[in-house]
Every structure is written in C-alpha cells, then in structure tokens.
Amino acid sequence: MSRYGGYGGGMNMQAIMQQARKMQEHMAKAQQELDAAELEGSAGGGLVTVTVNGHGALIGISIKPEAVDPDDVEMLEDLIIAAYNEAAEKAAKLKSEKMPNTAGLM
C-alpha cells in the first residue's frame, strides 16, 4: 500500500500530470476560440443585428435607419433585446461545445 492509501494499478503521477497538461491546453485553445468567435443575432427582419463573442459579450450592433422611429423607441429597444438574446443563445451553445464539463476528464 502506498503512503497515499492506494494499492497501485491506478494512474501514476506522470500520467495524471500529462492528462492535466492536455486538459489545460484544450481549455486554453477553447478560450482563444471563444474570444475570437463572432456570433450574430438579428430581429425585425434584419433591422437590428448584434454581434457577440463566444462568451456572450456584446461587441457590435447595427441598426438600419428605418428601425429608428422617434415615436416608437420601445419597439427599437425590443428589437435590440431580441437580437442580443438570439446572439447570446448562440454564444452559450458554442461555449458548451468548446468547454464541456471537465469534471469527468480526470
């Protein structure tokens, strides 16, 4: 019996460290891909388009002039929210694909 309570037959420390390094490299690559990703969401038939990165952070917004009605600002606000929510949903999906739960990897 080892001093750590194991009986051998399991992964040795070198193999565990190698697996941890691989997981770290995978996570770093996924972070870079999420940082670089640009996902769009739109609303109102394209009147409002927002762009988010893979983390869901807003990085751009485009509003067509015909979406701007001074008498109906609320509609424009709703379009922005809808477009952002669509883009954020895409970002969440991408993030779950790139950064799966790592608890089971070790």
Summary of the structure (lengths in Angstrom):
residues: 106
radius of gyration: 22.4
end to end distance: 22.0
largest distance: 78.6
contacts: 272
relative contact order: 0.17
helix: 53%
strand: 15%
